[in-house]
C-alpha cells in the first residue's frame, strides 16, 4: 500500500459577484448624511485570498460604503443632496478579490434624487 497526499491549490478563476439585496430609491434631497440607500452583498466562489473581497465606490459621489456584516455593505449618503444641482447619481461599485492576479466586478447603480 502507498499513501498519497494531494494538496489542491485554488486558481483565481471566479470574479466577485455583486448583488443588491435592498434598495431605497429615490433618495429625498433633504435626507440626512448616513441615510442608507442600498444593502449590497458580495460573493466570490474561490477559496482563501482568492475568495476574500473588498468593495469601494467611485470617489466623485456623495456616497460611501460601510462594511456591515461579513460580505454585506451598506451604501450611505455622506452629505445632503440637492436635486436642482444633481438630479441623479451614477454610483460605480467595484468589488475586487485578493487573488493574484486580482479579479474585479464593477456595477453601476443609478440613484435618482427626489425633490421635497
NORZI-V810224 format. One line per field, one symbol per residue. burial: 1 if it has 24 or more other C-alpha atoms within 12 Angstrom, else 0. A space follows every 50 residues. Layout:
burial: ???
//
This chain:
burial: 00000000000101111110000101111010001111111111010001 11111110001111110000111111100010000001101111111110 0111111010111000
//
